[in-house]
Amino acid sequence: MDIADHNRKAWNGYVDAGNKWTKPFSPAQIASARQGDLADVVLTPNKSIPMAWYGEGGVAGKKLLCLAGGGGQQGPMFAAAGARVTVYDMSDGQLGQDRAVAEREGLELETIQGDMRDLGVFEDASFDLIFHPCSNGFVPEILSVWREAYRVLRAGGALLSGFVNPAIFTYDEEDADKPEAMLRYKVPYSDLEVLSEEELEARAAKGRALEFGHSLQDQIGGQTAAGFVIADFFADGWSPEAGERDRWFEPFFATRALKL
């Protein structure tokens, strides 16, 4: 199975279905970003990014890479706030949302289609800031993501990343809102290893993306192994409409990593 192509098609389908993370931000949100308000920009479902994470002067004037961050949301907000933005995403549908907002709002924004594990289209030290929202759960390995991010980031720059607590993948999704959830799967998790051939075919027929639960060793240790220094961290919960899924633990993490 071509995992990248499968998930590209899945996310294109999510765009057509109006998935929350594919809906372009409104003119009012873009207007707020023009005034320096980036409160609606998130790495994880709920928490806004501390402004200090963007570094001195915020994002204005910085060359910023939205890594696997298409959808007409973060990229246009950063462009409106004065950053020189490139959005790099596998889904042509998601990139189309960014171009639509840029055209609607008169923003300069570059979009490039590609796999987050391969940033070969960029030269070394190309960016001041990389914004990588929760998305690396859609590729089977992530150490190359961190290595490539380190390579294309300039010295003194920061990588802001959101990712999933791998504990989410230890139980079945349908058990999430039950009083008790039984542990079923080990971490690291892979849909390809857990789902039967019939289940994989059904998922493809429904247009659902394949997911992978990476260990904290790879999520955090992978960043430090690539050369980053972790400078800050926070945890986050599900969106309020998700019910009681975070009563056991906080299911999302975010890190600010520096290239010194």
N, C-alpha and C positions, 0 to 999 in steps of 0.2 A: 504494500500500500504506500502511495506517495502521500505522506502525512501532511507535508506543507501544502500540497494542492488540495487535499481534502479539507483542511482547515481554512484555506483561502475561500473555497466555495461555500463553506459553512458560514463564514463571516459575511460574505456577500449576501447570503440568504438572510442573515440577521439584519442587515441593512434594509432589505426589502420588507422584513417583518416589523421594523421599527423597534428593535432591541434598544434598551435604555442607553447602552454605550455606543450606539450608532446615530443617535439623534443630535443633529447640529445644535449648537448653542444659539440662543436667541439674540436679536439685535440689542436688547437691553443688557444682556450679559457681556456682549462685546463692547458696548459703550462703557460699562463699568471697568473693563480691562484697560480701556484707553485712559482711564483716570488712575490706573495703577492698582485697581482692586482685582486680585486674583483669587478671591475666596472660593469661587466655584470650581477651581482647578483642583483635581484630586488624583492621588496615586492609588488610593484604596477607596472603598465605597462612600465613606462619609467625611473623614477629617480633611479640612483644608491644609495646605502645605504651609508650615511656618515660613514667613517671609525671609527669615534669616537663612533658610536653606538655599535660597537663590544667590546668596552672596552679596557683597557690597554693591549697592546701586540697583539691586533687583535684577530683572532680566533685560532692561533697556540697553540696546546696543550690543548685546551678547549674541554670539552665534550659537544657536540652540538646536539640538537634535531631539525630535520626538520619536523615540525608538519603539516601534510596534505600538504607536499611539495615534492611529488614524481615527476618524469618526466625526470630524467637524467640531471638536470640543477644545482640547488643550492647545493644539497647534494654532488655531485662529486667535485664541485668547492671548497667547504669548506674542503673536505677531501684533495684535492690537496694543499690547503693552510696550512695544518697541523692540522686541527681539527680532533677529534675523533667523527665521525658522525654516528648518527642513523636516518634513514628516516622512518617515520611512516605515512602510507597512506592507505586509504581504497581500492584504485585501484591496483590490482595485476599487471595490465598492466603498470601503472606508475612506480611501484617498479621495474618491469623488466627493464625499461629504466635506472634506477639508477644502477642496477647490471651489465647491459651491458657496461655502461661507466666505471664502476669500473674495470671490467675485461679488457676492452680495454686499460685502462691507468695504470693498476697495482696499483689500489687504495684500501685501506682497508675501507670498508663501510658496515654498518649493515642495513638491511631492515626488517621492521616488518609491517604486514598488520593489520589494525585496524581502529576503529572509533575515530576521534579526540576528541569526547566527553568523551571517556573512556580510560584513560592511566593507567589502573590497572596493566598492565604488567611491569610497572616501579615502583621502590621504591621511597619513598620520597627523595627529594633533590638529584636527580640522575644527573642533568645537570647544566652546567655553563651558557648555552645560549640556548634559544629556538627561532627558526626562523619559523615564521608562515605567509607565503605569502597569498594573497587573496584567501581564500578557505572556510571561514566559512559561506559564502552565500549558501552553499550546504547542510547545516543542519538546521533543523527548530528551534533549540534553541542553544544559545551559552554561557550562563552563566556557564554551566558545563565545557566548553572548558577553560574558564579563571580560574575556580577553580582548575581543574586538572593541568593546566600549572603552577599555583602558587605552587601546592603541589610538583611537580617533579623538580622544579627549586631550586637550592641552594641559600642560603642567599648571597646577593651581586650580584646575576645573573640578566640577562636581558631577557625580552621577546620582540622580534621585530615582530610586526604584521602589515599586510596590510589588508585593508577591504574596502568595497564598500560604498560610500555615499548613504544612503538610498533614497535620492531624485531621483536616477536613476529609482527606481521602481514605481514612481508616474505617469509615462506616458508609453504609449505603445512603444515598441522597434521600430516599423515601423514608428513612428512619430519623431524619434530622429534627423533625418537630415532635417526635414521640417522647414520652417521659424518660425512656431509656433507649440508648443507641448501642448496638452491639458492635464491638470491634471485629472487622472482617478482613481487612487488607493491610499489608505491610507497606512501609515507606522505604525507598521511593516507590511511587505508584505509577502504573501505566495502564491506560485503557486497553492497550494491545495485549497485555499479559492477563488481564482480569476478565475481559469480555470474551464470550464465545464468538465464533465466526458468524453465527446467526445474529447475535446481538450487535456486532460491528456492522453488519449489513443493514440491520434495522436502524441503527444510528445514522448511517449514511443516507438511508431513505428519508429519514426525518430531517436531514440537513443539520445535524448536531455536530459540533466540533469534537475532536478527540482531545482528551486532557491528560496531563501528567503531573503528578505530585512530587516535586523535588525535595530532597532532604535539606535540612537547615545547613548541613555541612556544605552542600553545593550552593545554596542560596546566599549564605553569609560567608562561609569559608571560601567559597569560590571567588567572591569579590576580593578578599584579602590575598588569595593565592595569585590573582591576576595583577596585584600590586596596589590595590586601593587600601585606604585607611578609613574604617568606619567612624564617622564623626558624630552621627546622631541616629536615632531610632524611635519609631512609635508603633503601637499596635492599634488596630481598628476593628469595628464590628460590621455586621451586615447592615444593609439599609433597613430602615424601620419596617418596611413592608415584608421583610423576609421572615417574620415571626420570631420564634425563640431559638433560632439556630446558634446564637452565640452565648447561650446560657452556660455552656461548658467551658469555653475558652474563647479568646479573641482570635478570629479566623484570618486576619490579614495583618501583614507587617509592612513597614516602609523603612528604608535606610537612606541616609545621606553619606555617600562615600567620596573621598577626595583623592585626586591624583597629585601627590606632593612633588 
